[in-house]
Amino acid sequence: MNPVTAPWVRTRLRAAPGAAAALAVLVALTACLAAAFPRALDRYTDAGLRQAVERAPADVTGVLVSAAPAPGLDVAAAEDSLRPRPLADGYRSVLDAVEHPLVVDEEQSSYGVRATDSLPSPEEWLPRPDGLPAEMVLAAPQGLGDHTRLRSGRLPKVTGGRAGASTTELEAAVTEETARTLHMRAGSVVRLPGHRELTVHVTGIVAPERPDGAYWSVDPVLRSPSLRRAPGPPGAPAPTYWVGGLLLAPEAAPALLGSAPVIRYWHLAPDPDALHGRDLDGLASAVAALESGPGLQRLHATVSPLADATTGLDDVLTTYGRLRGDIGPLVAVAASGAGTVAAVVLLMAGGLAADRRRAELALLRARGASVRGLAGRLLAETAVVAVPAGALGLGVALLALPGARLLPALWAAAAVTAVACLALPLRAAAAHHRVRVHDDRRDAASPRASRRRTVAELTVVVLALGAVEVLRRRGAADGAGGLVAMAPVLVGVIAALVLVRLYPLPLRGLARPARRLRGAVGPLALARAGRTSASTVLPLLALLTAFTVAAFGGSVLGGVADARDRAALLAVGADARVEAVEALPSGLPARLREAPGVREVTEAGVDHLAKTPDDGQSLPLAGVEPGAYAALAGRTGLGAFPAARLTRPDGAGGGSGDAVLPALASPAVAERFGDRAFRLRLADGGVATLRIVLVRDRTPAVYGDDFLVVDRAGLPAGAAPPNVLLLTGDDLDAGALRRAAGDAGTVHLRSEERDSYVDSPLQSGAERVYTAAVAAGAGYAALALLLSLASTAPERAALLARLRTMGLTRAQGRRLLVLESLPQALPAALGGVLTGWAAVRLLSPGIDLTTIAMSTTASPVGRAELRTDPWSLAVPAVAVLVLAVGVAALQAWWSGRRGAVAELRAGDAR
């Protein structure tokens, strides 16, 4: 056979431009989605790690390397070790000890010398809250001028030659906050009688460029003075005193040797822009190497044998890694499902092209074309279309999602392009590996499948069942992450193979009694629907996998939303909450009722200072109106109770006599007091006698595990005035509520509390990627169904044309195609519901949604479990039925418009 030439490719593209354009669009879209997925993962994991590091205090995320002067050094050597040049050499050595991928932000990093103890000052003009003298911390940081703005005076310097241990006169600068709090100004003089008295002249007032940055986190008192308590005997009031910071010139560091113990320090700030989620293990290893590994050994060799490195960055990385580890399997489920469905669609597109060109390829084989030559021609003509389309999809993904790795996106797009290029040649090579004299009928089905196919299917089912059983026993943890990701595919493979084998059996059984019915439409539809072949496995696999991903995704998103909504309800107690420490104005409830969306306003008086007389332990007490409060508890589902059980007894109004008020209590309080009567001392000095008659885990007015709720009318007059208003309504306007409340109380909205739980880009990014993957899987599943119907469309059109020549009406033709599609669509829909339910039940024991819902492993509502979402099961099933029936009806209508002559030609084997 002649080698592949360009005229063949050009001729084929000109002969079928529509098919080539459709393939290009499919490949470009799929390559774009495939390349976008790893880049989206990179972007949101990187953003999550950077936010975690940036939100943590700078003194936690920074690496602090410190070293005291070596013992046994003479004074001159000790002084030299504190001068700027040796410190700079040490800084470079510390930077060299940092391993990749940890990158240091040198602009925010710092080094210098500081005293480890604060020195008291006898100056009377310094503030003394309780009579104790203020104390000062001395530090000589490098680069002070680069991290401050001079407000008054000048920066400190060393006068009169080099500073040393015998120097007694120094200059210093202070921050604006230190000057304001400690009454300092340029020109102030501070005496510090340490081991050797120092006199420090304040020469300038500076403002930090970034007060919360790493440069000022070495010792916070250098930026802001601290009010501390002096130690004293237990139970006695502890006097307070101020501690401030004095910033010396770098050259003045040796003068600290004679006054207080000093250390050299090098504080390294990580560069947030250089942090990537994919480098998490490397970052943890680099931090560990500095703290207690090879990095610390290099510091001992190059800086000082006494060098020590401390940081809290490892804890930040561990917390982030735990969050990413909990979210990762959920995203992998959506990715594997959507990827499988997309791959099936590409294979079906190649199969459809091979079926449409079956006669042409059979003719080429009959005329002497080899299988290799035929596959090469098909590969060439497909590659001419698919490769540019794949490159275009990759380019769109790169432009749409910048700032992520190129290689994973390139591999993903290349895999899509390779599948698209190979689908048609491989399908054609498999179908035409033998030369055929004539084609068999396409609608003919063998009553018994081949042994090879049976063995292959049984092998796949057994392997999938084994993997599912391993996943069921091990859960999503314990190294089963790969199985978790493949759960939709495993369940879909089992269901698809079983359904393909089983669903024709009842149809064939019904075909015989259906012959007794009047008319030929019913029996013919059952007879045709009962024929099946291996080609139906792929569309069923696509549909069932998409069903599973949609059901699992809907359950995940629904479980996350329910957990957040429930936690927000527990925190607020209603749709909105207005509370204050003192009593709220009497006219405030009426004003709040006029706000948009407000339906009900329930008052409660919460006394947080109520105590039991025996042990004096505080116990929150809520005084309510039982009817309104019971209705609120019933609406919110927070400890519903019958109002009559809480209503005060007759004669117990205003706390009169020794009347015992019925109370609702939390389980912890009920366990403590039992069913006996007990007394409670209120914040205003009054006393109430209570008996617990109701026990509930939660209540709207009080958040926590300890609470009591009573009828406010039974409390002493003036006790527990209304200081909490619980609002119920829809689409509450936060601005209107805050304007109505004014300064009387603080407004909390359930919606705002719920939004606060989305605390990390990992959460929001995972939700967006999951939603996109589910939507893409659903779209490809619909396309798979359309391709499946399109592959048999010519055959159905020819059948309708023949039947119309025999007297079949257009209405009967529509009923025939609809009835023929239902026996295949119904098992697919029911099987999809079953596979979705099975996947959720399979994965729910091993998946905890708490982390993705709350960004923490602890939740006020407990463990957020994965539950089946009925809508996620019902909507895809109905969509499959509607799409299948709609396409069948549309084809029947279109075939009727074309007429029988256009469909039937002499020699047509359809």
C-alpha positions in Angstrom: 0.0 0.0 0.0 1.2 3.5 -0.7 2.4 5.6 2.2 0.2 8.2 3.8 0.1 11.3 1.6 -1.3 14.8 2.1 -3.9 14.6 -0.8 -5.7 11.8 1.1 -6.0 13.9 4.2 -7.0 17.0 2.4 -9.6 15.0 0.4 -11.1 13.4 3.5 -11.3 16.8 5.3 -13.0 18.3 2.3 -15.4 15.4 2.0 -16.7 15.7 5.6 -15.9 19.3 6.9 -18.8 19.1 9.4 -17.5 16.0 11.1 -14.0 17.5 11.2 -15.3 20.7 12.8 -17.3 18.8 15.3 -14.3 16.7 16.3 -12.1 19.8 16.6 -14.7 21.5 18.9 -14.9 18.4 21.0 -11.2 17.9 21.3 -10.6 21.6 22.0 -13.2 21.8 24.7 -12.0 18.5 26.4 -8.4 19.5 26.2 -9.2 22.9 27.7 -11.1 21.4 30.6 -8.4 18.7 31.1 -5.6 21.3 31.2 -7.6 23.7 33.4 -8.2 21.1 36.1 -4.6 20.7 37.4 -4.0 24.5 37.0 -7.1 25.2 39.1 -5.9 22.8 41.7 -2.5 24.5 41.8 -4.1 27.9 42.1 -6.4 27.2 45.0 -3.9 25.0 46.9 -1.2 27.7 46.5 -3.7 30.4 47.6 -4.7 28.3 50.6 -1.1 27.8 51.7 -0.2 31.5 51.3 -3.3 32.6 53.2 -2.5 30.2 56.0 1.0 31.6 56.3 0.0 35.2 56.0 -2.8 34.9 58.5 -0.6 33.4 61.1 1.4 35.8 63.3 4.8 36.7 61.9 6.6 35.5 65.0 5.0 32.1 64.4 5.8 31.6 60.7 9.3 33.1 60.9 12.4 31.1 61.7 14.3 32.6 64.6 18.0 31.6 64.8 19.6 32.8 67.9 23.0 32.4 69.5 24.6 33.8 72.6 28.2 34.9 72.6 30.4 31.9 73.1 31.4 31.4 76.8 35.1 31.9 77.6 35.6 34.7 75.0 37.6 37.7 76.2 35.8 41.0 76.1 37.3 42.1 72.8 36.3 38.9 71.0 32.8 39.1 72.4 32.5 42.7 71.3 33.7 41.8 67.8 31.1 39.1 67.5 28.3 41.7 68.0 29.5 44.1 65.4 27.7 44.5 62.0 30.1 42.7 59.8 30.2 39.4 61.7 26.4 39.6 62.1 26.1 40.1 58.3 28.4 37.1 57.7 26.2 35.1 60.0 23.1 36.2 58.2 24.5 34.9 54.9 25.5 31.6 56.6 21.9 31.3 57.9 20.5 31.9 54.4 22.8 29.3 53.0 21.5 26.8 55.5 17.9 27.1 54.3 17.0 24.3 51.9 14.8 24.5 48.9 11.8 24.9 48.5 11.7 27.2 51.5 12.4 30.7 50.2 13.3 33.6 52.5 11.8 37.1 52.1 15.0 39.0 52.7 13.1 42.4 52.7 11.2 41.4 55.8 13.9 39.3 57.4 16.1 40.9 60.1 19.1 40.3 62.3 20.8 42.1 65.1 21.5 42.0 68.8 19.0 42.3 71.7 19.0 42.0 75.5 17.2 39.0 76.9 16.2 40.8 80.1 14.4 44.1 80.5 16.1 46.7 82.6 14.2 48.9 85.2 14.5 52.6 84.9 14.4 54.9 87.9 13.0 57.9 85.8 10.0 59.3 87.6 8.5 60.8 84.5 7.9 57.4 83.0 4.3 56.2 83.8 3.9 53.9 86.9 0.4 52.5 87.1 0.9 50.8 90.4 4.1 52.4 91.5 6.5 50.0 89.9 9.2 51.5 87.7 9.0 51.0 83.9 11.4 48.6 82.3 13.2 48.8 79.0 14.3 46.2 76.5 17.4 47.2 74.4 17.9 46.0 70.9 20.2 46.9 68.0 18.5 45.7 64.8 20.0 46.1 61.4 18.2 48.1 58.7 16.1 50.2 61.1 15.9 53.1 58.6 14.6 50.8 55.8 11.6 49.6 57.9 10.5 52.9 59.5 9.5 56.5 58.7 11.1 59.2 60.8 8.5 61.3 62.5 10.7 63.6 64.5 14.4 63.9 65.4 17.0 61.6 63.8 18.0 58.0 63.8 20.5 56.9 66.5 24.2 56.6 65.9 27.4 56.0 67.8 29.4 59.0 68.7 32.9 59.2 70.1 34.5 56.2 68.4 33.6 52.5 68.5 31.1 51.3 71.1 32.3 48.7 73.5 31.5 47.0 76.8 32.7 50.1 78.7 30.4 52.5 76.8 27.8 54.2 79.1 26.2 56.8 76.8 24.0 55.6 73.9 21.4 56.9 71.5 18.1 55.3 70.7 14.9 55.7 68.8 11.4 54.7 69.9 8.2 54.0 67.9 5.3 56.4 67.9 3.2 54.1 70.1 6.0 53.8 72.7 6.5 57.5 72.8 2.8 58.1 73.2 2.3 55.5 75.9 5.5 56.2 77.9 5.5 60.0 77.4 8.7 60.1 75.5 9.9 62.6 72.9 13.1 63.4 71.0 15.5 64.6 73.6 14.3 62.4 76.5 17.0 60.7 78.6 16.4 57.3 80.1 18.8 55.9 82.8 19.1 52.1 83.1 21.1 50.9 86.1 21.9 47.3 85.1 25.3 45.5 85.7 26.6 48.9 84.5 24.5 51.9 84.4 23.6 53.1 80.9 22.3 56.5 79.9 20.2 56.4 76.7 19.3 59.6 74.8 16.1 59.4 72.7 17.1 61.0 69.4 14.1 60.2 67.2 10.5 59.0 66.9 9.8 56.5 64.1 6.7 54.9 62.7 7.0 51.2 61.5 6.4 50.7 57.8 4.6 47.4 58.4 3.8 47.1 62.1 2.5 43.5 61.7 5.4 42.4 59.5 8.1 40.0 60.4 10.7 42.7 61.0 8.9 43.8 64.2 7.9 40.3 65.4 11.3 39.4 67.0 10.1 41.1 70.2 6.7 42.9 70.1 7.7 45.4 72.9 10.1 47.0 70.4 7.0 48.1 68.5 4.4 48.5 71.2 4.9 48.8 75.0 3.3 46.1 77.1 1.6 46.4 80.4 2.7 43.4 82.5 1.8 42.1 86.0 4.5 41.5 88.6 4.4 38.0 90.1 2.9 37.9 93.6 1.3 35.5 96.1 -1.8 33.6 94.9 -5.0 35.5 95.5 -3.3 38.8 96.0 -3.8 41.6 93.4 -0.8 41.7 91.1 0.7 45.2 90.5 1.3 46.3 86.9 4.2 48.0 85.2 5.2 49.1 81.7 7.8 47.4 79.4 9.0 49.4 76.4 11.7 49.0 73.7 14.7 51.2 72.9 16.1 50.8 69.3 19.9 51.4 69.3 22.2 51.8 66.3 23.6 48.6 64.9 27.2 49.7 65.8 26.1 50.2 69.5 25.4 46.5 70.1 28.7 45.8 71.9 27.7 48.3 74.6 25.0 45.9 75.8 27.6 43.4 77.0 28.2 45.3 80.2 24.5 45.9 81.1 22.4 42.7 80.5 22.6 39.2 78.9 22.5 39.5 75.1 21.9 37.2 72.1 22.5 37.5 68.4 19.5 36.8 66.3 18.6 36.2 62.7 14.9 36.2 61.9 14.0 34.7 58.6 10.5 35.4 57.1 9.2 33.0 54.5 8.3 34.5 51.1 4.5 33.9 50.7 4.8 34.3 46.9 7.2 31.4 46.7 5.0 29.0 48.6 3.3 26.3 46.6 0.9 23.6 47.9 2.7 21.0 45.8 5.9 21.6 47.8 4.3 20.9 51.2 6.4 17.9 51.9 9.6 19.7 50.9 8.7 22.7 53.0 8.1 20.6 56.0 11.4 18.8 55.4 13.3 22.2 55.0 11.8 23.5 58.3 12.7 20.2 60.1 16.2 20.4 58.8 16.7 23.9 60.3 15.2 22.9 63.6 16.9 19.7 64.2 18.6 18.4 61.1 21.4 19.0 58.7 20.6 22.7 58.5 21.1 23.1 62.2 24.4 21.2 62.0 25.6 23.7 59.3 24.6 26.6 61.6 26.6 25.0 64.4 29.6 24.8 62.1 29.3 28.3 60.4 27.6 30.5 63.0 28.0 29.2 66.5 28.0 25.9 68.4 25.3 27.5 70.5 23.0 28.4 67.6 19.4 27.3 68.0 16.5 27.6 65.5 12.8 27.8 66.5 9.7 28.3 64.5 6.0 27.6 64.4 5.9 27.3 60.6 5.8 23.5 60.9 2.5 23.7 62.8 1.0 26.0 60.2 2.1 23.5 57.4 0.7 20.6 59.4 -2.7 22.2 59.8 -2.8 23.2 56.1 -1.8 19.7 55.1 -4.5 18.1 57.2 -7.1 20.4 55.5 -5.8 19.6 52.1 -5.7 15.9 52.8 -9.4 15.9 53.9 -10.5 17.9 50.8 -8.3 16.1 48.2 -10.2 12.8 48.0 -13.5 14.6 47.4 -12.1 16.6 44.5 -10.5 13.4 43.1 -13.8 11.7 43.0 -15.3 14.4 40.8 -12.1 14.6 38.6 -12.0 10.8 38.0 -15.7 10.6 37.2 -15.7 13.6 34.8 -12.5 12.4 33.2 -13.9 8.9 32.6 -17.1 10.3 31.1 -15.0 12.6 28.8 -12.8 9.7 27.7 -15.9 7.6 27.0 -17.3 10.4 24.8 -14.0 10.6 22.8 -14.0 6.9 22.3 -17.7 7.0 21.2 -16.9 9.8 18.8 -14.2 7.6 17.2 -16.5 4.6 17.2 -19.3 6.7 15.5 -16.9 7.8 12.8 -15.8 4.3 12.2 -19.4 3.0 12.0 -20.3 5.7 9.5 -17.4 4.9 7.3 -17.7 1.1 7.7 -18.5 0.5 4.0 -15.7 2.7 2.8 -13.1 1.0 5.1 -14.4 -2.4 4.2 -14.0 -1.6 0.5 -10.4 -0.4 1.1 -9.6 -3.6 2.9 -11.1 -5.6 0.1 -9.0 -3.8 -2.5 -5.8 -4.7 -0.6 -5.2 -2.1 2.0 -3.3 -3.4 5.0 -4.6 -2.8 8.6 -1.4 -0.9 9.4 -1.8 1.3 6.3 -5.5 1.9 7.0 -4.8 2.8 10.6 -2.1 5.2 9.5 -4.3 7.0 7.1 -7.0 7.4 9.7 -4.5 8.5 12.3 -3.1 11.1 9.9 -6.5 12.6 9.0 -7.6 12.6 12.7 -4.3 14.2 13.9 -4.5 17.0 11.5 -7.8 18.0 13.2 -7.1 16.9 16.8 -3.6 18.2 17.4 -4.3 21.9 16.6 -7.6 21.7 18.5 -5.8 20.2 21.5 -3.2 23.0 21.3 -5.9 25.6 21.1 -7.6 24.1 24.2 -4.3 24.1 26.1 -3.7 27.7 25.2 -7.1 28.8 26.3 -6.5 27.0 29.7 -3.2 28.7 30.1 -4.6 32.1 29.4 -7.6 31.6 31.6 -5.7 30.3 34.6 -2.3 31.9 34.8 0.2 31.4 37.6 0.2 27.5 37.7 2.5 24.8 36.5 2.6 24.1 32.7 3.7 20.4 32.7 0.6 18.8 34.3 -1.7 20.9 32.0 0.4 19.9 29.0 0.2 16.2 29.9 -3.5 16.4 30.4 -4.1 18.1 27.0 -1.7 15.7 25.3 -3.6 12.7 26.8 -6.9 14.1 25.5 -5.4 14.7 22.1 -3.9 11.2 22.0 -7.2 9.5 22.9 -9.0 11.5 20.2 -6.4 10.6 17.6 -6.3 6.9 18.4 -10.0 6.2 18.9 -10.9 6.1 15.2 -7.8 4.1 14.0 -8.0 1.5 16.7 -11.7 1.0 16.4 -11.3 0.7 12.6 -8.4 -1.7 13.0 -10.4 -3.9 15.4 -13.5 -3.9 13.1 -11.6 -4.6 9.9 -8.7 -6.8 10.9 -10.3 -9.4 8.6 -11.4 -8.8 5.1 -15.2 -9.1 4.8 -17.0 -9.9 1.6 -20.2 -8.2 2.8 -21.5 -6.6 6.0 -23.8 -8.2 8.4 -27.0 -6.5 9.5 -26.2 -4.0 12.2 -29.3 -4.7 14.2 -28.7 -8.4 14.3 -27.8 -9.7 17.8 -26.3 -13.0 18.7 -28.4 -14.9 21.3 -25.3 -15.9 23.2 -22.2 -13.7 23.8 -18.8 -15.1 23.0 -16.8 -16.8 25.7 -14.0 -14.3 25.4 -16.3 -11.4 26.0 -17.9 -13.3 28.9 -14.6 -14.0 30.6 -13.4 -10.4 30.1 -16.6 -9.0 31.6 -16.5 -11.4 34.5 -12.9 -10.5 35.2 -13.6 -6.8 35.2 -16.6 -7.2 37.5 -14.7 -9.4 39.9 -11.8 -6.9 40.1 -14.2 -3.9 40.5 -16.1 -5.8 43.2 -12.9 -6.5 45.0 -11.8 -2.9 44.9 -15.2 -1.8 46.1 -15.0 -4.2 49.1 -11.5 -3.0 50.0 -12.7 0.6 49.8 -15.8 -0.3 52.0 -13.6 -1.8 54.7 -10.8 0.8 54.7 -12.8 3.9 54.0 -11.4 7.1 52.5 -8.3 7.0 54.8 -5.6 4.5 55.4 -4.1 4.8 52.0 -7.3 4.1 50.0 -7.3 7.6 48.3 -6.9 6.1 44.9 -9.8 3.8 45.4 -11.9 6.7 46.7 -11.2 8.6 43.5 -12.1 5.6 41.3 -15.3 4.8 43.3 -17.7 6.3 40.7 -15.9 4.4 37.9 -15.8 1.1 39.7 -19.5 1.3 40.6 -20.3 2.4 37.1 -18.4 -0.4 35.4 -20.1 -3.0 37.6 -23.6 -1.6 36.9 -23.0 -1.0 33.2 -21.8 -4.6 32.6 -24.6 -6.1 34.7 -27.3 -3.9 33.1 -26.1 -4.7 29.5 -26.4 -8.4 30.3 -29.6 -8.3 32.2 -32.0 -5.7 30.8 -32.6 -7.4 27.4 -33.8 -10.6 29.2 -37.1 -9.2 30.5 -37.7 -7.4 27.2 -37.3 -10.6 25.2 -39.6 -12.3 27.6 -42.2 -9.6 27.1 -41.9 -9.7 23.4 -43.8 -13.0 23.0 -46.9 -12.0 24.9 -46.8 -8.5 23.3 -47.4 -10.1 19.9 -51.1 -10.7 21.0 -51.6 -7.0 21.3 -53.4 -5.1 18.6 -51.0 -3.2 16.3 -47.4 -3.7 15.4 -45.9 -0.8 17.3 -45.6 -2.3 20.7 -44.2 -5.8 19.7 -41.8 -4.2 17.2 -40.5 -1.7 19.8 -39.9 -4.5 22.4 -38.2 -6.7 19.8 -35.9 -4.0 18.7 -35.2 -2.8 22.3 -34.3 -6.4 23.3 -31.4 -6.5 20.9 -28.1 -5.4 22.4 -24.4 -5.5 21.7 -21.2 -4.6 23.3 -21.4 -1.1 21.9 -24.0 -0.2 24.5 -21.5 -0.6 27.3 -19.7 2.7 26.7 -22.7 5.0 26.8 -24.1 3.1 29.8 -20.7 3.5 31.6 -20.7 7.2 30.8 -24.3 7.7 32.0 -23.8 5.7 35.2 -20.5 7.3 36.1 -22.0 10.7 35.6 -25.0 9.7 37.7 -22.6 8.6 40.5 -20.5 11.8 40.3 -23.7 14.0 40.3 -25.2 12.1 43.2 -21.9 12.1 45.2 -21.3 15.8 44.4 -24.8 16.8 45.3 -24.5 14.9 48.6 -21.1 16.6 49.3 -22.3 20.1 48.5 -25.6 19.5 50.3 -23.9 18.1 53.3 -21.4 21.1 53.4 -24.3 23.6 53.1 -26.3 21.8 55.8 -23.4 21.7 58.2 -22.6 25.4 57.7 -26.3 26.4 58.1 -26.7 24.3 61.2 -23.5 25.7 62.8 -24.6 29.3 62.0 -28.0 28.6 63.5 -26.5 27.3 66.7 -24.2 30.3 66.9 -26.9 32.9 66.3 -30.0 31.1 67.6 -32.3 32.5 64.8 -32.0 34.2 61.5 -30.6 37.3 63.3 -29.8 38.3 66.8 -29.5 41.6 68.6 -27.9 41.5 72.0 -26.4 43.8 74.5 -24.9 43.5 78.0 -27.5 45.8 79.6 -31.2 45.9 78.9 -32.3 46.8 75.3 -34.6 49.9 74.7 -38.3 49.0 75.0 -39.1 50.4 71.6 -36.4 48.4 69.7 -38.5 45.3 69.0 -41.1 47.5 67.2 -38.4 49.2 65.1 -36.9 45.8 64.2 -40.3 44.4 63.1 -40.5 47.2 60.5 -37.2 46.2 58.9 -37.4 44.4 55.5 -37.9 40.6 55.8 -38.5 40.4 59.5 -41.5 38.3 60.5 -41.1 37.6 64.2 -39.1 39.2 67.1 -38.7 37.1 70.2 -37.4 38.7 73.4 -35.1 37.0 76.0 -33.3 38.2 79.1 -30.0 36.4 79.5 -28.3 36.7 82.9 -24.7 35.4 82.4 -23.8 36.2 86.0 -26.4 34.0 87.7 -24.6 31.8 90.3 -25.5 28.8 92.5 -25.2 29.8 96.2 -23.3 26.6 97.1 -20.2 26.8 94.9 -20.6 30.3 93.2 -20.3 28.8 89.7 -21.8 31.0 87.0 -24.7 29.5 85.1 -26.4 31.4 82.2 -30.1 31.9 82.8 -32.5 33.0 80.1 -35.8 34.5 81.1 -38.4 34.2 78.2 -42.1 34.3 77.4 -42.8 30.6 77.1 -45.3 30.8 74.2 -43.2 32.9 71.8 -40.0 31.2 72.8 -41.4 27.7 72.3 -42.6 28.7 68.9 -39.1 30.0 68.0 -37.5 26.8 69.3 -39.9 24.7 67.2 -39.2 26.8 64.0 -35.4 26.6 64.4 -35.3 23.0 65.6 -33.2 24.0 68.6 -34.7 22.2 71.5 -38.5 22.4 70.8 -40.7 22.0 73.9 -44.3 22.5 74.9 -44.9 26.0 76.2 -47.2 24.8 79.0 -44.4 22.9 80.7 -42.3 26.0 81.2 -45.1 28.4 82.2 -44.8 29.6 85.8 -47.3 28.2 88.3 -50.1 30.3 89.6 -49.0 32.6 92.4 -45.4 32.6 91.3 -45.4 36.0 89.6 -42.6 38.4 90.2 -40.6 35.8 92.2 -43.1 35.8 95.1 -42.6 33.6 98.1 -40.9 30.2 97.8 -42.6 29.3 94.5 -40.6 26.9 92.4 -40.2 27.8 88.7 -40.1 25.0 86.1 -36.9 25.2 84.1 -35.5 23.9 80.8 -31.8 22.9 81.2 -29.0 21.4 79.2 -28.0 17.8 79.8 -24.9 18.9 81.8 -26.9 21.1 84.1 -29.6 18.5 84.5 -27.1 15.9 85.5 -25.7 18.2 88.1 -29.0 19.2 89.8 -31.3 16.3 89.0 -35.0 16.8 89.6 -34.5 18.5 93.0 -35.3 22.2 93.6 -32.3 24.5 93.9 -31.7 28.1 94.3 -30.0 30.5 91.9 -28.6 33.9 92.8 -29.2 36.4 90.0 -27.0 39.3 88.9 -29.2 41.9 90.6 -29.0 40.1 93.9 -32.4 38.4 93.7 -32.9 34.7 94.3 -35.0 32.3 92.2 -35.9 28.7 93.1 -35.9 26.4 90.1 -36.7 22.7 89.3 -35.6 21.2 86.0 -38.6 19.7 84.1 -37.3 19.7 80.6 -33.8 18.7 79.1 -32.7 19.8 75.7 -29.3 19.8 74.0 -29.6 23.3 72.5 -31.7 26.4 73.0 -31.8 29.6 70.8 -31.1 32.2 73.5 -27.9 30.7 74.9 -24.9 29.3 73.0 -23.0 26.6 74.9 -23.4 23.4 76.9 -24.6 25.0 80.2 -27.9 26.9 80.3 -31.2 27.3 82.1 -34.4 28.7 80.6 -37.4 29.9 82.7 -40.5 31.9 82.5 -39.4 35.5 82.9 -42.7 36.4 84.6 -41.8 34.2 87.5 -38.5 35.9 88.3 -38.1 38.8 90.7 -39.2 42.2 89.3 -36.4 43.7 87.3 -34.4 40.5 87.0 -33.2 39.4 83.6 -34.4 42.3 81.5 -34.7 41.7 77.8 -31.1 42.0 76.4 -31.4 39.5 73.5 -33.8 39.8 70.5 -34.1 36.8 68.2 -35.4 37.6 64.7 -37.0 35.3 62.2 -37.5 36.2 58.6 -36.3 35.8 55.0 -33.7 37.9 53.2 -32.9 40.0 56.2 -31.3 43.4 55.4 -28.2 43.7 57.6 -27.9 47.4 57.0 -31.5 48.1 57.9 -31.2 46.0 61.1 -28.0 47.8 62.2 -29.6 51.2 61.5 -32.7 50.2 63.5 -30.5 48.9 66.4 -28.1 51.8 66.4 -25.7 51.7 69.3 -28.2 49.9 71.5 -26.9 46.4 70.7 -24.8 44.2 68.4 -26.4 42.6 65.4 -25.4 39.1 64.3 -26.9 37.6 61.1 -27.1 33.9 60.4 -26.1 34.5 56.8 -23.0 36.4 57.8 -22.1 33.7 60.3 -22.5 31.0 57.6 -20.3 32.9 55.2 -17.6 33.2 57.8 -17.1 29.4 57.7 -15.6 29.6 54.2 -12.2 30.6 55.7 -9.7 29.2 53.2 -9.3 29.2 49.4 -9.0 25.5 49.7 -12.6 25.3 50.7 -14.0 27.7 48.1 -11.6 26.5 45.4 -12.6 22.8 46.0 -16.3 23.6 45.9 -15.9 25.5 42.6 -13.8 22.7 41.0 -16.2 20.1 42.2 -19.2 22.0 40.8 -17.4 22.5 37.5 -16.4 18.8 37.4 -20.0 17.6 38.1 -21.3 20.0 35.4 -18.8 18.9 32.9 -19.5 15.2 33.7 -23.3 15.9 33.2 -22.6 17.6 29.9 -20.4 14.8 28.6 -23.0 12.2 29.7 -25.7 14.0 27.7 -23.3 14.1 24.8 -22.6 10.4 25.2 -26.3 9.7 25.1 -26.7 11.8 22.0 -23.8 10.0 20.3 -25.3 6.7 21.2 -28.6 7.7 19.6 -26.8 9.2 16.6 -25.0 5.9 16.0 -28.3 4.2 15.3 -30.1 7.1 13.7 -29.6 6.0 10.1 -30.8 2.6 10.9 -33.9 3.9 12.6 -34.6 6.4 9.8 -34.4 3.6 7.2 -36.7 1.4 9.4 -39.3 4.2 9.6 -39.1 4.7 5.8 -39.8 1.0 5.1 -42.6 0.9 7.6 -44.2 4.0 6.1 -44.3 2.2 2.7 -46.2 -0.5 4.5 -48.8 2.0 5.9 -47.2 3.1 9.2 -48.5 6.6 10.1 -46.3 9.4 11.4 -47.9 9.2 14.8 -47.2 5.5 15.0 -43.6 6.2 13.9 -43.1 8.6 16.8 -44.6 6.1 19.2 -42.4 3.4 17.9 -39.2 5.3 18.4 -40.2 6.6 21.8 -41.2 3.1 23.0 -38.0 1.8 21.6 -35.9 4.3 23.5 -37.8 3.9 26.9 -36.6 0.3 27.6 -33.0 1.5 27.3 -33.5 4.9 29.0 -35.4 3.5 32.0 -32.7 1.0 33.0 -30.1 3.6 32.6 -32.1 6.0 34.8 -32.9 3.5 37.5 -29.3 2.1 37.3 -28.0 5.6 37.7 -30.1 6.2 40.8 -28.9 2.9 42.2 -25.2 3.5 41.5 -25.4 7.0 42.9 -27.0 5.7 46.1 -24.5 2.9 46.3 -21.5 5.2 45.9 -22.7 7.6 48.7 -23.4 4.7 51.0 -20.0 3.2 50.2 -18.0 6.3 50.8 -20.0 8.0 53.6 -18.4 6.0 56.5 -14.9 7.1 55.5 -15.5 10.7 54.5 -15.9 13.5 57.0 -17.2 16.8 55.5 -16.4 18.8 58.7 -13.1 20.2 57.4 -14.4 21.4 54.0 -17.5 22.8 55.7 -15.9 24.5 58.7 -12.2 24.7 57.8 -11.4 22.9 61.0 -11.8 19.4 62.4 -14.0 20.6 65.3 -17.6 21.7 64.6 -20.4 22.8 66.9 -22.7 20.4 65.1 -20.4 17.4 65.4 -19.2 15.3 62.5 -20.6 16.5 59.1 -21.6 13.2 57.4 -22.2 12.4 53.8 -25.9 11.8 53.2 -27.8 11.0 50.1 -29.4 14.0 48.4 -32.7 13.0 46.7 -32.5 15.8 44.2 -29.1 14.7 43.0 -30.5 11.3 42.2 -33.9 12.4 40.8 -32.8 15.3 38.5 -30.3 13.3 36.4 -32.7 10.4 36.0 -35.5 12.6 34.8 -33.1 14.4 32.5 -32.0 11.1 30.9 -35.5 10.1 30.2 -36.5 13.5 28.8 -33.5 13.7 26.6 -33.9 10.1 25.2 -37.6 10.5 24.5 -37.1 14.0 23.1 -34.4 12.9 20.7 -36.5 10.0 19.6 -39.5 12.2 19.0 -37.4 14.7 17.2 -35.9 12.1 14.9 -39.3 10.7 14.1 -40.5 14.2 13.2 -37.5 14.9 11.0 -37.7 11.6 9.2 -41.3 12.3 8.4 -40.4 15.6 6.8 -37.7 14.0 4.6 -40.0 11.3 3.3 -39.4 7.6 2.4 -37.8 8.2 -1.0 -34.8 10.1 0.5 -34.1 7.3 2.9 -34.5 4.2 0.7 -32.1 3.7 -2.2 -31.3 0.6 -4.3 -28.4 -1.3 -2.8 -28.7 0.4 0.7 -28.0 -2.3 3.3 -29.5 -0.4 6.2 
